[in-house]
Amino acid sequence: MRAGVLVLGSLLTKYGKAKVSLPGGCAIGSRPVDLHLFALKKLGAKIKIKDGYILAEAKNGLKGSKIKFPSISVGATENALIAAFKAKGSTILKNCAIEPEVKDLIQFLKKLGANINLKGRTISISQNKIIKSDIIHQVIFDRIETGTYMIAGALQAKNNLTINKIDPKIINTEINILRKIGVEIIKKKKSIIIKKVKRLKKINIVTKPYPGFPTDLQAQLMVLLTQANGLSKIKEDIFENRFMHVPELKRMGARIKIKNKTAFIKGPSKFTGAEVMATDLRASVSLVLSGLIAENRTIINRIYHLDRGYEFLENKLKKCKAEIKRV
């Protein structure tokens, strides 16, 4: 799991040493942990990598520091936050990720007694005097899973699709982009309704860090754009190898060309079922979406990618009358 490295900071602050496997995850481009290690070193950790493991040590505990990340990273921001929570002295983190998941982590740490202030992309963590252990915290909804079901509803819904237990404000960018494409969306306090789509329109977008359009919804949106009228463009500005789903989509009938870091999608296209292979987490769910709109049967191999990001996906889609089963 990609998130495995996030225990590194907390183990260091609690025990003064840690041994953590180098993370795996999807092969969608360069995803080093150098920014994680950069931040932890600034906090006083000594780190080396041996035999596929990160060996870290801070015999006298971590100490607060001023850290400016060379580039924005969600995981590195989270790791530094967790490490700085119990470090001695104050820490200032600059050029941080401000994804909703980072803000949710901050709220969790505040409940534990952390003194944290977020302003723009700067996070300040002051020395904590009282640390609580008996708290209740509900983790926020998965906005990428939500976005995936929004797109599924826009592709396939014969009736309205309601998605509950979410905060529409968090996915405002995604809602606005789908509306521009022609999807009718009704926002409520803790739910959204995707209405039956009459006509999909072309769009040009670029993937960006939050609050921009997420790279983790790029593959799913591409499937939707294969059904839109005209030529759409998606520029992938986060990962350099995140168009691996394109050859599989083309096998099913998509008309897509890749030039530099941009995908040109011509629609609408008629999809025919095929046997395809999942290459990464979000690519795998884009193939599921394609199978939902394709004629005949689609078989998707290597779905272990899928299970890392979608819990009981086939059961949820069956509730929406999808013909889908795990073999």
Contacts in CASP RR format, 6 or more apart in sequence:
PFRMAT RR
TARGET T0000
AUTHOR 0000-0000-0000
METHOD contacts of the structure
MODEL  1
MRAGVLVLGSLLTKYGKAKVSLPGGCAIGSRPVDLHLFALKKLGAKIKIK
DGYILAEAKNGLKGSKIKFPSISVGATENALIAAFKAKGSTILKNCAIEP
EVKDLIQFLKKLGANINLKGRTISISQNKIIKSDIIHQVIFDRIETGTYM
IAGALQAKNNLTINKIDPKIINTEINILRKIGVEIIKKKKSIIIKKVKRL
KKINIVTKPYPGFPTDLQAQLMVLLTQANGLSKIKEDIFENRFMHVPELK
RMGARIKIKNKTAFIKGPSKFTGAEVMATDLRASVSLVLSGLIAENRTII
NRIYHLDRGYEFLENKLKKCKAEIKRV
1 23 0 8 1.000
1 24 0 8 1.000
1 25 0 8 1.000
1 308 0 8 1.000
2 23 0 8 1.000
2 24 0 8 1.000
2 25 0 8 1.000
2 26 0 8 1.000
2 31 0 8 1.000
3 23 0 8 1.000
4 20 0 8 1.000
4 21 0 8 1.000
4 23 0 8 1.000
5 20 0 8 1.000
5 22 0 8 1.000
5 23 0 8 1.000
5 33 0 8 1.000
5 36 0 8 1.000
5 54 0 8 1.000
5 75 0 8 1.000
5 79 0 8 1.000
6 75 0 8 1.000
6 78 0 8 1.000
6 79 0 8 1.000
6 82 0 8 1.000
7 18 0 8 1.000
7 20 0 8 1.000
8 18 0 8 1.000
8 20 0 8 1.000
8 36 0 8 1.000
8 40 0 8 1.000
8 54 0 8 1.000
8 56 0 8 1.000
8 79 0 8 1.000
8 83 0 8 1.000
9 18 0 8 1.000
9 40 0 8 1.000
9 56 0 8 1.000
9 62 0 8 1.000
9 79 0 8 1.000
9 82 0 8 1.000
9 83 0 8 1.000
10 82 0 8 1.000
10 83 0 8 1.000
10 85 0 8 1.000
10 86 0 8 1.000
11 17 0 8 1.000
11 18 0 8 1.000
11 20 0 8 1.000
11 56 0 8 1.000
12 18 0 8 1.000
12 40 0 8 1.000
12 45 0 8 1.000
12 56 0 8 1.000
12 57 0 8 1.000
12 58 0 8 1.000
12 61 0 8 1.000
12 62 0 8 1.000
12 83 0 8 1.000
13 58 0 8 1.000
13 61 0 8 1.000
13 62 0 8 1.000
13 82 0 8 1.000
13 83 0 8 1.000
13 85 0 8 1.000
13 86 0 8 1.000
13 87 0 8 1.000
14 86 0 8 1.000
16 57 0 8 1.000
16 58 0 8 1.000
16 59 0 8 1.000
16 61 0 8 1.000
17 56 0 8 1.000
17 57 0 8 1.000
17 58 0 8 1.000
17 59 0 8 1.000
18 54 0 8 1.000
18 55 0 8 1.000
18 56 0 8 1.000
18 57 0 8 1.000
19 53 0 8 1.000
19 54 0 8 1.000
19 55 0 8 1.000
19 56 0 8 1.000
20 53 0 8 1.000
20 54 0 8 1.000
20 56 0 8 1.000
21 52 0 8 1.000
21 53 0 8 1.000
21 54 0 8 1.000
22 33 0 8 1.000
22 49 0 8 1.000
22 52 0 8 1.000
22 53 0 8 1.000
22 54 0 8 1.000
23 31 0 8 1.000
23 33 0 8 1.000
25 31 0 8 1.000
25 280 0 8 1.000
25 281 0 8 1.000
25 308 0 8 1.000
26 279 0 8 1.000
26 280 0 8 1.000
26 281 0 8 1.000
26 282 0 8 1.000
26 283 0 8 1.000
26 305 0 8 1.000
27 241 0 8 1.000
27 279 0 8 1.000
27 280 0 8 1.000
28 239 0 8 1.000
28 241 0 8 1.000
28 242 0 8 1.000
28 244 0 8 1.000
28 280 0 8 1.000
29 239 0 8 1.000
29 240 0 8 1.000
29 241 0 8 1.000
29 242 0 8 1.000
30 239 0 8 1.000
30 240 0 8 1.000
31 239 0 8 1.000
33 54 0 8 1.000
33 76 0 8 1.000
35 69 0 8 1.000
35 70 0 8 1.000
35 71 0 8 1.000
35 73 0 8 1.000
35 75 0 8 1.000
35 76 0 8 1.000
36 73 0 8 1.000
36 75 0 8 1.000
36 76 0 8 1.000
36 79 0 8 1.000
36 80 0 8 1.000
37 47 0 8 1.000
37 54 0 8 1.000
38 67 0 8 1.000
38 69 0 8 1.000
38 70 0 8 1.000
38 76 0 8 1.000
39 67 0 8 1.000
39 69 0 8 1.000
39 76 0 8 1.000
39 79 0 8 1.000
39 80 0 8 1.000
39 83 0 8 1.000
39 93 0 8 1.000
40 47 0 8 1.000
40 56 0 8 1.000
40 62 0 8 1.000
40 79 0 8 1.000
40 80 0 8 1.000
40 83 0 8 1.000
41 47 0 8 1.000
42 65 0 8 1.000
42 66 0 8 1.000
42 67 0 8 1.000
43 58 0 8 1.000
43 62 0 8 1.000
43 63 0 8 1.000
43 64 0 8 1.000
43 65 0 8 1.000
43 67 0 8 1.000
43 80 0 8 1.000
43 83 0 8 1.000
43 84 0 8 1.000
43 87 0 8 1.000
43 91 0 8 1.000
44 58 0 8 1.000
44 61 0 8 1.000
44 62 0 8 1.000
44 63 0 8 1.000
44 65 0 8 1.000
45 56 0 8 1.000
45 57 0 8 1.000
45 58 0 8 1.000
45 62 0 8 1.000
45 83 0 8 1.000
46 56 0 8 1.000
46 57 0 8 1.000
46 58 0 8 1.000
47 54 0 8 1.000
47 55 0 8 1.000
47 56 0 8 1.000
47 57 0 8 1.000
48 55 0 8 1.000
49 55 0 8 1.000
61 87 0 8 1.000
61 88 0 8 1.000
62 83 0 8 1.000
62 84 0 8 1.000
62 86 0 8 1.000
62 87 0 8 1.000
62 88 0 8 1.000
63 87 0 8 1.000
63 88 0 8 1.000
63 89 0 8 1.000
64 84 0 8 1.000
64 87 0 8 1.000
64 88 0 8 1.000
64 89 0 8 1.000
64 90 0 8 1.000
64 91 0 8 1.000
64 125 0 8 1.000
65 91 0 8 1.000
65 92 0 8 1.000
66 91 0 8 1.000
66 92 0 8 1.000
66 94 0 8 1.000
67 80 0 8 1.000
67 91 0 8 1.000
67 92 0 8 1.000
67 93 0 8 1.000
67 94 0 8 1.000
68 93 0 8 1.000
68 94 0 8 1.000
68 95 0 8 1.000
69 76 0 8 1.000
69 77 0 8 1.000
69 93 0 8 1.000
69 94 0 8 1.000
69 95 0 8 1.000
69 96 0 8 1.000
70 95 0 8 1.000
71 95 0 8 1.000
72 95 0 8 1.000
72 96 0 8 1.000
72 97 0 8 1.000
72 121 0 8 1.000
72 209 0 8 1.000
73 97 0 8 1.000
74 97 0 8 1.000
74 99 0 8 1.000
74 101 0 8 1.000
74 102 0 8 1.000
75 97 0 8 1.000
76 97 0 8 1.000
77 93 0 8 1.000
77 96 0 8 1.000
77 97 0 8 1.000
77 102 0 8 1.000
77 123 0 8 1.000
78 97 0 8 1.000
78 101 0 8 1.000
78 102 0 8 1.000
78 105 0 8 1.000
80 91 0 8 1.000
80 93 0 8 1.000
81 93 0 8 1.000
81 102 0 8 1.000
81 105 0 8 1.000
81 106 0 8 1.000
81 109 0 8 1.000
81 116 0 8 1.000
81 123 0 8 1.000
81 125 0 8 1.000
82 105 0 8 1.000
82 109 0 8 1.000
84 91 0 8 1.000
84 93 0 8 1.000
84 125 0 8 1.000
85 109 0 8 1.000
85 112 0 8 1.000
85 114 0 8 1.000
85 125 0 8 1.000
85 128 0 8 1.000
86 128 0 8 1.000
86 131 0 8 1.000
87 125 0 8 1.000
88 127 0 8 1.000
89 126 0 8 1.000
89 127 0 8 1.000
90 124 0 8 1.000
90 125 0 8 1.000
90 126 0 8 1.000
90 127 0 8 1.000
91 124 0 8 1.000
91 125 0 8 1.000
92 122 0 8 1.000
92 123 0 8 1.000
92 124 0 8 1.000
92 125 0 8 1.000
93 122 0 8 1.000
93 123 0 8 1.000
93 124 0 8 1.000
93 125 0 8 1.000
94 121 0 8 1.000
94 122 0 8 1.000
95 121 0 8 1.000
96 102 0 8 1.000
96 121 0 8 1.000
96 122 0 8 1.000
96 123 0 8 1.000
97 121 0 8 1.000
97 209 0 8 1.000
97 210 0 8 1.000
98 118 0 8 1.000
98 120 0 8 1.000
98 121 0 8 1.000
98 210 0 8 1.000
98 211 0 8 1.000
99 209 0 8 1.000
99 210 0 8 1.000
100 140 0 8 1.000
100 143 0 8 1.000
100 170 0 8 1.000
100 210 0 8 1.000
101 140 0 8 1.000
103 118 0 8 1.000
104 139 0 8 1.000
104 140 0 8 1.000
106 114 0 8 1.000
106 116 0 8 1.000
106 118 0 8 1.000
106 123 0 8 1.000
107 137 0 8 1.000
108 137 0 8 1.000
109 116 0 8 1.000
110 116 0 8 1.000
111 132 0 8 1.000
111 135 0 8 1.000
111 137 0 8 1.000
112 131 0 8 1.000
112 132 0 8 1.000
112 133 0 8 1.000
112 135 0 8 1.000
113 128 0 8 1.000
113 130 0 8 1.000
113 131 0 8 1.000
113 132 0 8 1.000
114 125 0 8 1.000
114 128 0 8 1.000
115 125 0 8 1.000
115 126 0 8 1.000
115 127 0 8 1.000
115 128 0 8 1.000
116 123 0 8 1.000
116 124 0 8 1.000
116 125 0 8 1.000
116 126 0 8 1.000
117 123 0 8 1.000
117 124 0 8 1.000
117 126 0 8 1.000
140 167 0 8 1.000
140 170 0 8 1.000
141 165 0 8 1.000
141 166 0 8 1.000
141 167 0 8 1.000
141 170 0 8 1.000
142 309 0 8 1.000
143 166 0 8 1.000
143 170 0 8 1.000
143 171 0 8 1.000
143 174 0 8 1.000
143 214 0 8 1.000
144 214 0 8 1.000
144 216 0 8 1.000
144 217 0 8 1.000
144 282 0 8 1.000
144 309 0 8 1.000
145 309 0 8 1.000
145 310 0 8 1.000
146 163 0 8 1.000
146 166 0 8 1.000
146 171 0 8 1.000
147 171 0 8 1.000
147 174 0 8 1.000
147 217 0 8 1.000
147 220 0 8 1.000
148 217 0 8 1.000
148 220 0 8 1.000
148 285 0 8 1.000
148 289 0 8 1.000
148 310 0 8 1.000
149 161 0 8 1.000
149 163 0 8 1.000
149 316 0 8 1.000
150 163 0 8 1.000
150 171 0 8 1.000
150 174 0 8 1.000
150 175 0 8 1.000
150 178 0 8 1.000
150 183 0 8 1.000
150 185 0 8 1.000
150 192 0 8 1.000
150 194 0 8 1.000
151 178 0 8 1.000
151 217 0 8 1.000
151 220 0 8 1.000
151 221 0 8 1.000
151 223 0 8 1.000
151 224 0 8 1.000
151 289 0 8 1.000
152 161 0 8 1.000
152 289 0 8 1.000
152 292 0 8 1.000
152 317 0 8 1.000
152 320 0 8 1.000
153 161 0 8 1.000
153 194 0 8 1.000
153 320 0 8 1.000
154 178 0 8 1.000
154 181 0 8 1.000
154 183 0 8 1.000
154 194 0 8 1.000
154 197 0 8 1.000
154 200 0 8 1.000
154 224 0 8 1.000
155 223 0 8 1.000
155 224 0 8 1.000
155 227 0 8 1.000
155 289 0 8 1.000
155 292 0 8 1.000
155 293 0 8 1.000
156 292 0 8 1.000
156 293 0 8 1.000
156 320 0 8 1.000
156 322 0 8 1.000
157 194 0 8 1.000
157 195 0 8 1.000
157 196 0 8 1.000
157 197 0 8 1.000
157 320 0 8 1.000
158 196 0 8 1.000
158 321 0 8 1.000
159 196 0 8 1.000
160 193 0 8 1.000
160 194 0 8 1.000
160 195 0 8 1.000
160 196 0 8 1.000
161 193 0 8 1.000
161 194 0 8 1.000
161 320 0 8 1.000
162 191 0 8 1.000
162 192 0 8 1.000
162 193 0 8 1.000
162 194 0 8 1.000
163 191 0 8 1.000
163 192 0 8 1.000
163 193 0 8 1.000
163 194 0 8 1.000
164 190 0 8 1.000
164 191 0 8 1.000
165 190 0 8 1.000
165 191 0 8 1.000
166 190 0 8 1.000
166 191 0 8 1.000
166 192 0 8 1.000
167 190 0 8 1.000
168 175 0 8 1.000
168 187 0 8 1.000
168 188 0 8 1.000
168 191 0 8 1.000
168 192 0 8 1.000
172 211 0 8 1.000
173 210 0 8 1.000
173 211 0 8 1.000
173 212 0 8 1.000
173 213 0 8 1.000
174 213 0 8 1.000
174 214 0 8 1.000
174 217 0 8 1.000
175 185 0 8 1.000
175 187 0 8 1.000
175 192 0 8 1.000
177 203 0 8 1.000
177 205 0 8 1.000
177 213 0 8 1.000
177 221 0 8 1.000
178 185 0 8 1.000
178 224 0 8 1.000
179 185 0 8 1.000
180 201 0 8 1.000
180 203 0 8 1.000
181 200 0 8 1.000
181 201 0 8 1.000
181 202 0 8 1.000
181 203 0 8 1.000
181 224 0 8 1.000
181 225 0 8 1.000
181 228 0 8 1.000
182 197 0 8 1.000
182 199 0 8 1.000
182 200 0 8 1.000
182 201 0 8 1.000
183 194 0 8 1.000
183 195 0 8 1.000
183 197 0 8 1.000
183 200 0 8 1.000
184 194 0 8 1.000
184 195 0 8 1.000
184 196 0 8 1.000
184 197 0 8 1.000
185 192 0 8 1.000
185 193 0 8 1.000
185 194 0 8 1.000
185 195 0 8 1.000
186 192 0 8 1.000
186 193 0 8 1.000
186 195 0 8 1.000
199 229 0 8 1.000
200 224 0 8 1.000
200 225 0 8 1.000
200 227 0 8 1.000
200 228 0 8 1.000
200 229 0 8 1.000
200 268 0 8 1.000
201 228 0 8 1.000
201 229 0 8 1.000
202 225 0 8 1.000
202 228 0 8 1.000
202 229 0 8 1.000
202 230 0 8 1.000
202 231 0 8 1.000
202 232 0 8 1.000
202 267 0 8 1.000
203 225 0 8 1.000
203 228 0 8 1.000
203 232 0 8 1.000
204 232 0 8 1.000
204 233 0 8 1.000
204 234 0 8 1.000
204 235 0 8 1.000
205 213 0 8 1.000
205 221 0 8 1.000
205 233 0 8 1.000
205 234 0 8 1.000
205 235 0 8 1.000
206 213 0 8 1.000
206 234 0 8 1.000
206 235 0 8 1.000
206 237 0 8 1.000
207 213 0 8 1.000
207 214 0 8 1.000
207 215 0 8 1.000
207 218 0 8 1.000
207 234 0 8 1.000
207 235 0 8 1.000
207 236 0 8 1.000
207 237 0 8 1.000
207 238 0 8 1.000
208 237 0 8 1.000
208 238 0 8 1.000
209 238 0 8 1.000
213 221 0 8 1.000
215 236 0 8 1.000
215 237 0 8 1.000
215 238 0 8 1.000
215 239 0 8 1.000
215 242 0 8 1.000
216 282 0 8 1.000
217 282 0 8 1.000
218 234 0 8 1.000
218 236 0 8 1.000
218 242 0 8 1.000
218 282 0 8 1.000
219 242 0 8 1.000
219 245 0 8 1.000
219 282 0 8 1.000
219 283 0 8 1.000
219 285 0 8 1.000
219 286 0 8 1.000
220 282 0 8 1.000
220 285 0 8 1.000
220 286 0 8 1.000
220 289 0 8 1.000
221 234 0 8 1.000
222 234 0 8 1.000
222 245 0 8 1.000
222 246 0 8 1.000
222 249 0 8 1.000
222 254 0 8 1.000
222 256 0 8 1.000
222 263 0 8 1.000
222 265 0 8 1.000
222 286 0 8 1.000
223 249 0 8 1.000
223 254 0 8 1.000
223 286 0 8 1.000
223 289 0 8 1.000
223 290 0 8 1.000
223 293 0 8 1.000
224 289 0 8 1.000
225 232 0 8 1.000
225 234 0 8 1.000
225 265 0 8 1.000
225 267 0 8 1.000
226 249 0 8 1.000
226 253 0 8 1.000
226 254 0 8 1.000
226 255 0 8 1.000
226 256 0 8 1.000
226 265 0 8 1.000
226 267 0 8 1.000
226 268 0 8 1.000
226 269 0 8 1.000
226 271 0 8 1.000
226 290 0 8 1.000
227 267 0 8 1.000
227 268 0 8 1.000
227 269 0 8 1.000
227 293 0 8 1.000
228 265 0 8 1.000
228 267 0 8 1.000
228 268 0 8 1.000
229 267 0 8 1.000
229 268 0 8 1.000
230 266 0 8 1.000
230 267 0 8 1.000
231 264 0 8 1.000
231 265 0 8 1.000
231 266 0 8 1.000
231 267 0 8 1.000
232 264 0 8 1.000
232 265 0 8 1.000
232 266 0 8 1.000
232 267 0 8 1.000
233 262 0 8 1.000
233 263 0 8 1.000
233 264 0 8 1.000
233 265 0 8 1.000
234 262 0 8 1.000
234 263 0 8 1.000
234 265 0 8 1.000
235 261 0 8 1.000
235 262 0 8 1.000
235 263 0 8 1.000
236 242 0 8 1.000
236 243 0 8 1.000
236 261 0 8 1.000
236 262 0 8 1.000
236 263 0 8 1.000
237 261 0 8 1.000
240 261 0 8 1.000
242 280 0 8 1.000
242 282 0 8 1.000
243 258 0 8 1.000
243 263 0 8 1.000
244 279 0 8 1.000
244 280 0 8 1.000
244 283 0 8 1.000
245 279 0 8 1.000
245 280 0 8 1.000
245 282 0 8 1.000
245 283 0 8 1.000
245 286 0 8 1.000
245 287 0 8 1.000
246 254 0 8 1.000
246 256 0 8 1.000
246 258 0 8 1.000
246 263 0 8 1.000
248 276 0 8 1.000
248 277 0 8 1.000
248 279 0 8 1.000
248 283 0 8 1.000
248 287 0 8 1.000
249 256 0 8 1.000
249 286 0 8 1.000
249 287 0 8 1.000
249 290 0 8 1.000
250 256 0 8 1.000
251 274 0 8 1.000
251 276 0 8 1.000
252 271 0 8 1.000
252 272 0 8 1.000
252 273 0 8 1.000
252 274 0 8 1.000
252 276 0 8 1.000
252 290 0 8 1.000
252 291 0 8 1.000
252 294 0 8 1.000
252 298 0 8 1.000
253 269 0 8 1.000
253 270 0 8 1.000
253 271 0 8 1.000
253 272 0 8 1.000
254 265 0 8 1.000
254 269 0 8 1.000
254 271 0 8 1.000
254 290 0 8 1.000
255 265 0 8 1.000
255 266 0 8 1.000
255 267 0 8 1.000
255 269 0 8 1.000
256 263 0 8 1.000
256 264 0 8 1.000
256 265 0 8 1.000
256 266 0 8 1.000
257 263 0 8 1.000
257 264 0 8 1.000
258 264 0 8 1.000
270 295 0 8 1.000
271 290 0 8 1.000
271 291 0 8 1.000
271 293 0 8 1.000
271 294 0 8 1.000
271 295 0 8 1.000
272 294 0 8 1.000
272 295 0 8 1.000
272 296 0 8 1.000
273 291 0 8 1.000
273 294 0 8 1.000
273 295 0 8 1.000
273 296 0 8 1.000
273 297 0 8 1.000
273 298 0 8 1.000
274 294 0 8 1.000
274 298 0 8 1.000
274 299 0 8 1.000
275 298 0 8 1.000
275 299 0 8 1.000
275 301 0 8 1.000
276 287 0 8 1.000
276 290 0 8 1.000
276 298 0 8 1.000
276 299 0 8 1.000
276 300 0 8 1.000
276 301 0 8 1.000
277 300 0 8 1.000
277 301 0 8 1.000
277 302 0 8 1.000
278 284 0 8 1.000
278 287 0 8 1.000
278 300 0 8 1.000
278 301 0 8 1.000
278 302 0 8 1.000
278 303 0 8 1.000
278 305 0 8 1.000
278 306 0 8 1.000
279 302 0 8 1.000
279 305 0 8 1.000
280 305 0 8 1.000
281 305 0 8 1.000
281 306 0 8 1.000
281 308 0 8 1.000
281 309 0 8 1.000
283 305 0 8 1.000
284 300 0 8 1.000
284 302 0 8 1.000
284 303 0 8 1.000
284 305 0 8 1.000
284 306 0 8 1.000
285 306 0 8 1.000
285 310 0 8 1.000
285 313 0 8 1.000
287 298 0 8 1.000
287 300 0 8 1.000
288 300 0 8 1.000
288 306 0 8 1.000
288 313 0 8 1.000
288 317 0 8 1.000
288 324 0 8 1.000
290 298 0 8 1.000
291 298 0 8 1.000
291 300 0 8 1.000
292 317 0 8 1.000
292 322 0 8 1.000
292 324 0 8 1.000
299 327 0 8 1.000
300 306 0 8 1.000
303 326 0 8 1.000
306 313 0 8 1.000
314 322 0 8 1.000
314 324 0 8 1.000
314 325 0 8 1.000
314 326 0 8 1.000
317 324 0 8 1.000
318 324 0 8 1.000
END
